[in-house]
Amino acid sequence: MADSEPLTLQHQADRLRGWRDGFQAVYVIATGVQTGFFDQLAAHPQGLTAEELAERTACHAPYVAVWCGSAYRYQLVDAVNGRYVLAPHVDSLLAGRAHPDSQAVLFLNAVREAGPRLARQADYMHSGAVGSHAEAYGTNPTRLDPPPNQEALQRRLWQNEMRSRVPALDEALHNGGRVLDVGCGPGLMLLQLAASYPNATFVGVDVVEVGGLETARRLSRERGFDQRIHLECVPAEQMTYAEAFDGVLITRVFHEIPVESRVGLFRACYRALKRSGVLLNLDFAYPDTLAEFREPLFWSGVDNQYREMSWGTVHPTWQEQQQMLTGAGFAAIERHFVRHIPQGPHYLAVAHKR
């Protein structure tokens, strides 16, 4: 609709209905993931009838037929000669969990975790109660046993979005360099880097044990990297490293850091870097201005802020982050938008120590 065209009541009603339809689509998709419908259809590209799909998944045939109709309505499946087949690219996005663009886990989390919590947002509005990310991580199965697509995504982020922007760090790692991963969680980025740079060593710090460092330790041992990956439970702003690392990574976790600790965190990262070292901070893109709240580039950050506000999440704007980086001593600060992430656009800050 053109900006000059008036918004009628019917237009607004249609918009609301679209959002309501999207809400139901989330549950249709999550059901297809949970029951294995998408997996079965991906395994049978010639298609399945609703009855065959029900038999293969041990589900109630009349309900499966209704699901198939809904999935067809949402263009998740197509129909060919009376059989249902996956719509283009749905196999990569919803069947299996190996593709870096897979969104299967996102839809499961939406109904299992985010949905019940969002239903209580009105209560939080009155009480102002704040939970914790650490508590949520301890009950999140994707943090205890990360699906393959999460590792594939970390590998793609480094190879396609980060490495080319920091050639000096890439060279250092090939020659025995050292990287610090702040807020490393289950250690997926560390695992990818350790596999790519056999001469380098790595340190990961976090404050979350269950769903974080415990998983990282286990995976590091299983991959044979425990001699090259050191993991430590310490608040990042309390790190005592001095000129010890060629690079510092903060990957999609800065928005979870308490506001009062962020300046101290960047200062600790600056101290930890060698001269000419580099910091990379990847996080949700969040608006600086009211107008940017309606720009698609920032919607992932706006939506995440609403979902996680009762965990204490406060997303920094780019201006706020830039000021903190400058105040910590960093120079030549760059911002790059990263669009190919299942959760939506992020931006990557690259900041250098001089």
C-alpha positions as CSV (number, residue, x, y, z in Angstrom):
1,M,0.0,0.0,0.0
2,A,1.4,3.4,-0.9
3,D,2.2,5.7,1.9
4,S,-0.3,8.3,0.7
5,E,-3.1,5.8,0.5
6,P,-5.3,5.9,3.7
7,L,-5.4,2.8,5.9
8,T,-9.0,1.6,6.1
9,L,-10.5,-0.5,8.8
10,Q,-10.6,-3.4,6.4
11,H,-7.0,-3.1,5.6
12,Q,-6.1,-3.1,9.2
13,A,-8.4,-6.1,9.8
14,D,-6.7,-8.0,7.0
15,R,-3.3,-7.3,8.5
16,L,-4.4,-8.6,11.9
17,R,-5.9,-11.7,10.2
18,G,-2.6,-12.3,8.5
19,W,-0.8,-12.3,11.8
20,R,-3.3,-14.7,13.3
21,D,-2.9,-17.0,10.4
22,G,0.9,-16.9,10.9
23,F,0.4,-17.9,14.5
24,Q,-1.4,-21.0,13.4
25,A,1.1,-21.7,10.7
26,V,3.8,-21.9,13.4
27,Y,1.9,-24.7,15.1
28,V,1.3,-26.5,11.9
29,I,5.0,-26.4,11.1
30,A,6.0,-27.5,14.7
31,T,3.6,-30.4,14.5
32,G,5.2,-31.5,11.2
33,V,8.6,-31.4,12.8
34,Q,7.7,-33.2,16.0
35,T,5.8,-36.0,14.3
36,G,8.4,-36.5,11.6
37,F,6.0,-35.6,8.7
38,F,8.5,-33.4,7.0
39,D,11.3,-36.1,7.4
40,Q,9.1,-38.7,5.9
41,L,8.0,-36.6,3.0
42,A,11.7,-35.7,2.3
43,A,12.5,-39.4,2.3
44,H,9.8,-40.1,-0.3
45,P,10.2,-37.4,-3.0
46,Q,7.6,-39.3,-5.1
47,G,5.1,-38.2,-2.5
48,L,2.8,-39.9,0.1
49,T,-0.9,-40.0,0.6
50,A,-2.2,-38.8,4.0
51,E,-2.9,-42.4,4.8
52,E,0.6,-43.5,4.0
53,L,2.1,-40.6,6.0
54,A,0.0,-41.6,9.0
55,E,1.1,-45.2,8.7
56,R,4.8,-44.3,8.5
57,T,4.6,-42.1,11.5
58,A,2.2,-44.1,13.6
59,C,-0.3,-41.2,13.7
60,H,-4.1,-41.0,13.5
61,A,-5.0,-41.0,9.8
62,P,-8.0,-38.6,9.9
63,Y,-5.9,-36.0,11.8
64,V,-3.0,-36.4,9.5
65,A,-5.3,-35.7,6.6
66,V,-6.3,-32.4,8.2
67,W,-2.7,-31.5,8.8
68,C,-1.9,-32.2,5.1
69,G,-4.7,-29.9,4.1
70,S,-3.4,-27.2,6.4
71,A,0.2,-27.7,5.2
72,Y,-1.0,-27.4,1.6
73,R,-2.9,-24.2,2.5
74,Y,0.4,-22.7,3.9
75,Q,2.3,-23.9,0.8
76,L,4.5,-26.2,2.8
77,V,3.5,-29.1,0.7
78,D,2.3,-29.5,-2.9
79,A,0.0,-32.2,-4.4
80,V,1.0,-34.3,-7.3
81,N,-1.3,-37.0,-8.6
82,G,-3.1,-37.3,-5.3
83,R,0.1,-37.5,-3.3
84,Y,1.7,-34.9,-1.0
85,V,5.3,-33.7,-1.7
86,L,7.3,-31.1,0.0
87,A,7.2,-27.6,-1.5
88,P,10.6,-26.3,-2.9
89,H,13.3,-26.0,-0.2
90,V,11.2,-27.2,2.6
91,D,13.4,-30.3,2.9
92,S,16.4,-28.0,3.7
93,L,14.5,-25.7,6.0
94,L,12.3,-28.1,8.0
95,A,13.3,-31.8,7.3
96,G,16.4,-33.1,9.1
97,R,18.6,-30.6,11.0
98,A,21.8,-30.6,9.1
99,H,21.4,-27.6,6.7
100,P,22.8,-24.3,8.1
101,D,19.5,-22.6,7.1
102,S,17.3,-25.2,9.0
103,Q,14.6,-23.6,11.0
104,A,13.1,-26.8,12.5
105,V,14.5,-26.1,16.0
106,L,13.3,-22.5,15.8
107,F,9.7,-23.6,15.4
108,L,10.0,-26.2,18.1
109,N,11.4,-23.6,20.5
110,A,8.6,-21.2,19.5
111,V,5.9,-23.6,20.7
112,R,7.7,-25.3,23.5
113,E,9.5,-22.4,25.2
114,A,8.7,-19.0,23.7
115,G,4.9,-19.6,23.4
116,P,4.3,-20.4,27.0
117,R,6.5,-17.5,28.1
118,L,5.0,-15.0,25.8
119,A,1.6,-16.0,27.1
120,R,2.7,-14.6,30.5
121,Q,4.0,-11.3,29.2
122,A,1.0,-9.4,30.6
123,D,1.9,-10.7,34.0
124,Y,5.6,-9.6,33.5
125,M,4.4,-6.1,32.4
126,H,2.7,-5.7,35.9
127,S,5.4,-7.4,38.0
128,G,8.6,-6.4,36.2
129,A,10.0,-9.8,37.2
130,V,13.2,-10.8,35.5
131,G,14.4,-14.4,34.8
132,S,17.7,-15.5,33.5
133,H,19.2,-16.9,30.3
134,A,21.2,-19.4,32.4
135,E,18.1,-21.0,33.7
136,A,16.6,-21.2,30.2
137,Y,19.8,-22.7,28.7
138,G,19.8,-25.5,31.3
139,T,16.4,-26.7,30.1
140,N,16.9,-26.2,26.4
141,P,17.7,-29.5,24.6
142,T,19.5,-27.7,21.7
143,R,22.1,-26.4,24.2
144,L,22.6,-29.8,25.8
145,D,22.8,-31.6,22.5
146,P,23.2,-29.1,19.7
147,P,21.7,-30.1,16.3
148,P,24.0,-30.4,13.3
149,N,22.7,-27.3,11.6
150,Q,24.0,-25.2,14.5
151,E,27.6,-26.3,13.8
152,A,27.1,-25.8,10.1
153,L,25.8,-22.3,10.7
154,Q,28.9,-21.4,12.8
155,R,31.2,-22.8,10.1
156,R,29.4,-20.7,7.5
157,L,29.5,-17.6,9.6
158,W,33.2,-17.8,10.0
159,Q,34.0,-18.8,6.4
160,N,31.6,-16.5,4.6
161,E,31.1,-13.5,6.9
162,M,34.1,-13.1,9.3
163,R,37.3,-14.6,7.9
164,S,37.6,-12.3,4.9
165,R,37.2,-9.2,7.1
166,V,40.1,-10.1,9.3
167,P,42.9,-11.5,7.1
168,A,45.6,-10.8,9.7
169,L,43.7,-12.9,12.2
170,D,43.3,-15.7,9.6
171,E,47.0,-15.7,8.9
172,A,47.8,-15.7,12.6
173,L,45.7,-18.7,13.3
174,H,47.4,-20.6,10.5
175,N,50.6,-19.9,12.2
176,G,49.8,-20.9,15.8
177,G,47.7,-17.9,16.9
178,R,45.3,-17.8,19.7
179,V,41.6,-16.8,20.0
180,L,39.3,-16.0,22.9
181,D,35.6,-16.8,22.6
182,V,33.6,-14.7,25.1
183,G,30.2,-16.3,26.0
184,C,31.2,-19.5,24.1
185,G,28.1,-21.4,25.3
186,P,28.3,-25.0,24.0
187,G,31.5,-24.2,22.1
188,L,30.3,-24.6,18.6
189,M,32.4,-21.8,17.1
190,L,35.5,-23.0,19.0
191,L,35.0,-26.5,17.5
192,Q,34.8,-25.1,14.0
193,L,37.9,-23.0,14.4
194,A,39.9,-25.8,16.0
195,A,39.1,-28.0,13.0
196,S,40.0,-25.3,10.5
197,Y,43.3,-24.2,12.2
198,P,45.2,-27.2,13.6
199,N,48.1,-25.1,14.8
200,A,46.0,-22.6,16.8
201,T,44.8,-22.7,20.4
202,F,41.6,-21.4,21.9
203,V,40.0,-20.2,25.1
204,G,36.3,-20.1,25.8
205,V,34.7,-18.3,28.7
206,D,31.1,-18.3,29.9
207,V,29.1,-18.2,33.2
208,V,26.7,-20.9,32.2
209,E,27.6,-24.5,33.1
210,V,24.5,-26.6,32.2
211,G,23.7,-26.0,28.6
212,G,27.0,-24.1,28.1
213,L,30.5,-25.1,29.4
214,E,29.5,-28.7,30.3
215,T,28.4,-29.3,26.7
216,A,31.5,-27.5,25.3
217,R,33.8,-29.7,27.5
218,R,32.1,-32.9,26.3
219,L,32.2,-32.0,22.7
220,S,35.8,-30.8,22.9
221,R,36.9,-34.2,24.4
222,E,34.9,-36.2,21.8
223,R,36.5,-34.3,18.9
224,G,40.0,-34.6,20.4
225,F,40.4,-30.9,20.9
226,D,40.7,-30.8,24.7
227,Q,44.4,-30.1,24.5
228,R,43.9,-27.0,22.3
229,I,40.6,-25.7,23.7
230,H,40.7,-24.4,27.3
231,L,37.3,-23.6,28.9
232,E,36.8,-21.4,31.9
233,C,33.8,-20.3,34.0
234,V,34.3,-16.6,34.7
235,P,32.4,-13.4,34.0
236,A,34.0,-11.9,31.0
237,E,34.5,-8.4,32.6
238,Q,36.5,-10.1,35.3
239,M,39.0,-11.7,32.9
240,T,42.7,-11.0,33.7
241,Y,44.2,-11.8,30.3
242,A,46.7,-9.3,29.0
243,E,47.9,-9.1,25.4
244,A,47.4,-12.9,25.1
245,F,45.2,-13.2,22.0
246,D,45.2,-12.4,18.3
247,G,41.4,-12.2,18.2
248,V,38.4,-12.1,20.5
249,L,35.0,-13.3,19.3
250,I,31.6,-12.5,20.9
251,T,29.0,-14.4,18.9
252,R,25.3,-13.6,19.3
253,V,25.6,-13.1,23.1
254,F,26.3,-9.5,23.7
255,H,22.6,-8.6,24.2
256,E,22.5,-11.1,27.1
257,I,25.4,-9.4,29.0
258,P,24.0,-7.2,31.8
259,V,24.1,-3.6,30.8
260,E,26.2,-2.6,33.8
261,S,28.9,-5.1,32.7
262,R,29.2,-4.2,29.1
263,V,31.8,-1.4,29.3
264,G,33.9,-3.6,31.6
265,L,33.6,-6.5,29.1
266,F,34.9,-4.4,26.2
267,R,37.7,-3.1,28.3
268,A,38.7,-6.6,29.4
269,C,38.6,-7.7,25.7
270,Y,40.8,-4.8,24.7
271,R,43.3,-5.8,27.5
272,A,43.2,-9.4,26.4
273,L,44.2,-8.6,22.8
274,K,47.7,-8.3,21.5
275,R,48.7,-5.1,19.7
276,S,47.0,-5.1,16.3
277,G,44.5,-7.7,17.5
278,V,40.9,-7.6,16.5
279,L,37.5,-8.0,18.2
280,L,34.5,-9.4,16.3
281,N,31.1,-9.0,17.9
282,L,28.1,-10.6,16.0
283,D,24.6,-9.8,17.4
284,F,21.1,-8.9,16.4
285,A,20.7,-5.7,14.5
286,Y,18.7,-3.3,16.7
287,P,17.3,0.1,15.7
288,D,18.9,3.4,16.6
289,T,15.8,5.4,15.5
290,L,12.0,4.9,15.7
291,A,11.9,4.8,11.9
292,E,14.2,1.8,11.9
293,F,11.7,-0.2,13.9
294,R,9.7,-0.6,10.6
295,E,12.8,-1.5,8.5
296,P,13.0,-5.3,7.9
297,L,16.8,-5.3,8.6
298,F,16.0,-4.7,12.3
299,W,13.0,-6.9,12.8
300,S,14.9,-9.8,14.2
301,G,16.4,-7.7,16.9
302,V,13.1,-6.0,17.7
303,D,11.3,-9.4,17.9
304,N,14.1,-10.9,20.0
305,Q,14.0,-8.0,22.4
306,Y,10.3,-8.6,23.0
307,R,10.7,-12.4,23.4
308,E,13.5,-12.1,25.9
309,M,12.8,-8.9,27.8
310,S,11.6,-10.9,30.8
311,W,15.1,-12.6,30.9
312,G,16.7,-9.1,31.3
313,T,17.7,-8.8,27.7
314,V,18.5,-5.2,26.6
315,H,19.7,-4.9,23.0
316,P,22.2,-2.1,22.4
317,T,21.8,0.2,19.5
318,W,24.7,0.5,17.1
319,Q,25.5,4.0,18.4
320,E,25.7,2.7,22.0
321,Q,27.9,-0.2,21.0
322,Q,30.2,2.1,19.0
323,Q,30.6,4.4,21.9
324,M,31.4,1.6,24.3
325,L,34.0,0.2,21.9
326,T,35.6,3.6,21.4
327,G,35.6,4.2,25.1
328,A,37.4,0.9,25.6
329,G,40.2,2.0,23.3
330,F,39.2,0.3,20.0
331,A,39.7,2.0,16.7
332,A,38.8,1.5,13.0
333,I,35.4,0.2,14.0
334,E,33.3,-1.3,11.2
335,R,29.7,-2.5,10.9
336,H,28.6,-5.1,8.5
337,F,25.1,-6.5,8.1
338,V,24.8,-10.3,8.1
339,R,21.6,-11.4,6.5
340,H,21.9,-15.2,6.0
341,I,21.1,-16.3,9.6
342,P,17.9,-18.3,10.3
343,Q,16.9,-16.0,13.1
344,G,17.1,-13.0,10.8
345,P,19.6,-10.2,10.1
346,H,22.5,-9.4,12.5
347,Y,25.3,-7.0,12.4
348,L,29.0,-7.8,12.8
349,A,31.2,-5.2,14.5
350,V,34.9,-5.4,13.7
351,A,37.1,-3.3,16.0
352,H,40.9,-3.1,16.1
353,K,43.4,-2.6,18.8
354,R,46.1,-0.1,17.9
